[in-house]
Each structure stands twice: as C-alpha cells, then as structure tokens.
Amino acid sequence: MTAELTRGQNHPLSETRLEIRVSAGTPVVAGATLGDANGKIADAAWVAHPASPQLPGLEVSRQAAADHRLAVDLDAVPEAVHRVNVLLALPAGGGGPARFGDMAAPFLAVTSLEGAEVVSYTITDLDAESAVVALELYRRQGAWKVRAVGQGYAGGLAAMLADQGLPRAAETAKEIDEAVAGGMARAVAPPPPRLAQQEGAARRAAQSGGNAMDAGRAAVRPGHDPQAPAPGDGLAGGPAGAQPPAPGGPVSYQHPRRRTSTPPEPAPAAPPAEPGQPARPMAGDASGWTMNERLYNQVWGMFEDLARTTAAYRSAVDFAESRLEQELDRVLSDPRTRVGPAADAARQEARAKQDALVEQARAALDRDLAQLAAESEVVEHALPPAFARWDSPVWQGYQVPLETPMALRVGDLRLPERTNLRIPMLVRLPLERGLWIDSGRSDGTDAGLVDSAELRRLAMDTAVAHAARLLAVYPVGDLTVHVIDPAGSAGAALAPLLQSGALKEPPAAGAQGVTALLARLTRRVDLVQMAVRSGAVDSLPPDLDVAEQLLIVNDFPHGFDDRAVTQLRYLADEGPAVGVHLMMVADREDSRVYGPVLDPLWRALLRITPVPSDHLADPWVGHAWTYEPSLVPAGSEVLRQVLWQVGQARRAYGI
C-alpha cells in the first residue's frame, strides 16, 4: 500500500534499503545531505552530489536528468547521522527553466529494491525557487521515517546548503554546478527487466491492494473540510527515460501507473488516429491481468490525470495574478510612472500579459479535458456492473457473478473546471472501511435545497442502492445483509430488499433487537479473530455464518445504549479485517451527547452524502472534489429487477 504524502506529513519505513525515484519532466540535479541530530551538515564530505556521488549508505546520479534513481541503505549511514535530506536543484546556465514555478511539479517515490512503492510525494506550490529540499529520512526512537518537506530556496543550492549549516556552502554549490556543466559522468541505468517470479509477486500485490479512492488506499478521504490525507495510490511522475511531450503537441494519457507491469495478455491496441490528432481513446488500455483490472487502473489513471491537469491550470492562473500584482506594485512604487500615460500603458501591458497567460493555460486545460472527456465516454460504456452507473445498459444483461470483483462504484467525482466530466469513485473489495452516509445538513451543493426529512429519506435510499450493488456483485451466499432500524422509519426504502428476499431477516427494531443483533455480530468477530490467530479456522461453530456480513444502521443513536455504542465502535474497528462491514446512515449531530467519544467511529468510516457535496480532497494538491452518490434513476425498475435475480439465486441455493 502506497502512502501519498503532502507537505509536512511523515510515514514509517519498514525497510532500510530503498530506492528514491525522481521525475521532473525537465533535467534537474538530484543530491542528498547527511545531517546530525540538529539537522546540520558537518562538512562537505556529508553531501552527495554529481561531483561526489557516493557516501556511506548513499549513491546519487552523476548528472542532471529528468529522471533519477537514488540508492539508500540506511543501515550503512554513520551512527552520527540522524537525517538524510534529498535535494533537487535546477542546473545553472543549462538553458532550461530557471525556477521550479516554470515547470511541472516534481514527483518523488520511495520504493523497495523490488520496486514496490512505499510513499510518494508531488512537490506543489513552488514559484521562484531554484533548489528544494524534497524529502527527509530521519531517525525516530530507533526507527526510520520519511517526511515530505518541499522547502524551496530562491537563492539556489548555496542558500539551501547554507541553511543546513554547511561551512563554505557557496564553494560546494559552485563545485556541483561545474560538475553538472562539464557532464562528468554517465546517466543512471534503467532497472533490469522483471523476472517471471517478480511479475507474479506484482500480480499478487495488485490483487491484495487497498482502496483506490477511499482513505485506506485512495485518492480521497472524508472530512468536513477538504484536506490532503497521506494514504494513496501514488501519482507517478513518468517512467524512467520518458521524454516530456513537445510543446503544443497532443497530451498522452498513458499514465505511468498504468504500466507498472506487463500483463500476460496485452491490452488491445488503440485504433489509429488521424494525422495531427491525439490518439483515439480506448477502454482497457491500462495494464492489468484481466479486463476488469485494466479498466480499474484506467479509471484510477483518469482521476490522477484530471487532478494534475487542473492543478497545472490553477497554478498558472495563480502565477499570472501574482506577476500582475508585482508589476503593478513596481509601477506604483516609482513616482515617475505612478500617474500619466506611461502609468496607464504599463498597467495595460501588465494586464495583457496576465490575460495571455491565463488564456494559454485555459487552452491547455480545455485540450486536456476534452481528451479526458472522450476517454471517459469510451470507458463508461465498457464498465462491468460493479463499476457501472445504475443507468448503464450492462445491468439489462445482469447475471449473478461467480466471483467477487476487485472494486465497487460508490459515486462519481468532478471538479468545477468541467462539471460534466465525472470520474467513477471506486473502492476496493472487500471493504477496508465502513461507509457513513451522512443524513445531516452539510455544505453540499444541493443540500440547501433539501429539508431535513428529505435528506434522511435520500440517505436511506442511498444506503439501499449501495447494499443492492454489493449483493449484486458478490457470488450467491458470499454476503449477508443485516439492518438495524430501531423505530421502523426505513420501511419504504427497505421494501426492495425485503420483497426480493435478498434481505435474510427483517430489520432489528427496538432496543432488544439492536442488542441481540450487535451481540451476534460481535461474537462472530471474536470467534473468527481467535480462529485466525490460532490457525484453527476449521474449528469454527457449524452455525456460524462465514459469509461477508454487512450491517446497515439507520437512525443512530436511537435505540442504542452505552453497551450497544461500544459494540458498534468495536465492529467498525475490528470487523472489516474478519468480514464484518458497517454502513451507517446517521446525522453526527444526533449523537453530540456522546461528545468526543464517538470521534474515532466517524473517522473510521468513509463519509459519503446523499446529495452532491465537495467534502472530499485528493492527497496531492488538495483539490475539493464534488462527490455525487450513485443512485437509481427516478422511475427505473433496475434495482428491483437486479434484487429479484439475487433473491431467486439465493432461493435456488436454499439460502
């Protein structure tokens, strides 16, 4: 599982022999420094750079390049070293950008020697800096951790090394610049081809990975305010040796994350494009061992592509506005140009430059969004039921599956730059976290148009739609659904589940029903945990339902006493690991009497809403993504038809 870091976040390192991969899209200098307990560099011998690429436990590239691989052996660094800083700098006089703000955001990934990605970090919000401390590996209580730093220096290498306490920093910086300019050494070689057993390990790792777009592995995490969580699937900055696209040329959406391994069955070739036009999109052009895996990776790549191209546009607009302010300040600061025709001309010229920059950025954004929209249209029609919208024709030919899919669609994600471009929000199966469908008043884009009673009804309809989709994509008997509805207020929403026979037993009502069902599920978690830990799975009681369990809770905390609340928290924390999953339909304000006691419960669940809401944030640049729930179209009978087939299959198997 990869952790996506944002500036200031850290992550523990379970291995000490690592590789740090850098992708910048344009040649940069990569180096590293060794620091003591205070972060200070003792002397120039503690700096690894192109003129001196090897230190104990460190080896860096010998030249400026768009892509780098730095070798790190933390067990081999001197005992006095407590910090290893990874540095990036723009070559002096190399003809390329003179500041990081004029180039794509650099991307770094810390990987194991086998290539498994541990953490990754995209350095955003750089402007006039020409050198940056990207990552810091540091000792903490006998173990090593990595922190995303992203500290830039407009004064370049000399200022950065001086800030770390290096004596004669300017001389060392000059030595590095001269080594780069002279082209002292060779490029870093690409990694050797993967062996067959490594491909098998990669396949098993992919099949057992976490969620793509939820907080376990995903691109987004719930929160009342947009934030940038650490876990994620990694924004790859480009494969080794990849060249940036030519200016003005078509943008390639063959995302590096889609090429992590070569599947035994190659993806179908895209149809030829017209001369001078971008390649026509094709469903399933990502890497993967099956078509569903390729589609899953393609959807994930589309999400990353949209995040990055939007970040580039917003960064360009911010830069244009910042430059306009600077130029206007210069005009106003000089009494000779403050008023008169010269001042007016200077202001007009500054605003014209801003308009030109914004127009250029918008044109690039529109080009990228158009290609993404075309890809989205093609991919949407090829998605299997687990990934598809409820209005997709694929449901018309639905059949009960023989195996569980790798992921489930819980909604769509979009950004305000193009509201009709929606990316499916997929979570991996089995669920690593429960779902919280927030029935309370929120800052959703449509929440202000819906009253409280209607929000609660929509929340329960959303829960039933998700439960129906889960029942539809699991093989017969592999998922059992339970419902807690203490006051019986969800009868209308639950009717399709009850009438089809997909719901095994009536909803638990009243305090006694709540207590009995929670006790039964808690007992199941305890027994399975003990059986797994002792290696005695065969000794489980014969009456124990070993299928995955989904518990839908409505109107929490109505009907719950303190013991029941404790059991619910236990199920949320321990249940997913042994096949017991929670789906809460609740307004957090209703449980405010418990104070902070329930905060861990809400944090343990992936928050989604019954109406569009912009409460989700990606882990790279903090975009506020608008989430839209996956609901059945008004008047459609598709949900009842699918549940009826599920119920028939259950009856045929005597379940």
Number of C-alpha atoms within 10 A of each C-alpha: 21 22 26 29 27 25 20 11 16 21 18 17 18 11 16 17 16 22 24 22 22 29 26 23 21 17 19 29 25 29 26 26 28 30 24 16 12 11 19 20 24 18 16 17 12 20 26 25 27 26 21 19 19 19 20 15 15 23 21 25 26 26 28 26 21 21 29 29 23 20 20 25 15 22 13 13 17 13 8 11 21 20 25 25 22 22 26 26 25 25 25 20 10 14 7 14 17 20 18 26 18 16 16 21 22 24 22 27 27 26 20 18 15 13 16 18 20 24 27 30 31 29 27 20 15 23 16 15 20 24 30 24 23 25 28 23 22 25 17 11 5 7 12 19 18 22 21 24 21 24 17 25 22 18 12 23 29 19 18 24 25 17 14 18 17 22 14 13 20 17 12 21 19 14 16 24 23 16 19 22 15 10 14 13 15 11 16 17 11 12 10 6 7 14 9 9 9 14 16 13 14 19 17 11 13 15 13 14 17 26 27 25 24 26 26 27 24 28 30 32 27 23 18 11 12 19 21 25 24 28 28 28 27 28 24 22 25 20 17 18 16 13 12 14 11 8 7 8 10 16 17 13 21 17 22 17 21 22 15 16 17 17 16 11 11 14 19 12 9 13 10 10 11 9 7 8 10 16 17 14 21 20 22 26 22 30 27 26 17 15 20 19 19 20 24 26 22 27 27 24 21 22 21 22 20 21 21 19 17 24 21 19 20 17 21 20 20 15 19 21 19 13 16 20 15 13 17 18 12 13 20 15 11 11 9 11 16 18 12 9 10 13 18 14 12 17 18 13 14 21 19 13 16 22 16 13 17 20 13 15 21 18 13 18 21 17 16 20 19 14 20 22 20 15 19 22 16 16 19 19 14 20 20 19 23 23 27 22 23 19 14 16 13 16 18 12 8 16 14 16 14 10 11 16 20 22 22 26 20 25 24 19 24 22 19 12 14 14 10 10 19 23 21 26 27 25 26 24 18 22 21 23 25 25 23 27 25 21 27 21 17 18 15 18 14 12 18 12 11 13 11 14 11 12 21 25 18 20 28 29 20 24 27 21 23 21 20 21 22 22 25 25 26 22 18 23 17 15 21 22 22 19 22 26 24 23 15 15 15 20 13 11 18 21 14 21 24 17 13 19 20 26 22 16 12 13 24 21 18 16 16 12 16 22 20 13 19 21 16 11 21 18 13 22 21 13 17 22 17 14 15 13 9 9 10 11 14 9 10 16 12 8 6 12 15 18 15 17 21 24 22 23 24 27 22 18 20 16 19 19 12 10 12 19 20 16 17 22 19 14 23 25 19 17 26 20 17 19 19 28 24 24 23 26 27 22 22 17 11 13 15 13 10 12 9 10 13 16 12 12 19 18 16 19 23 21 22 26 27 28 25 20 21 24 24 26 23 27 29 28 19 17 21 21 20 20 28 23 22 23 21 16 12 6 6 11 10 17 20 16 16 23 23 18 18 27 24 18 19 18 13 10 10 8 14
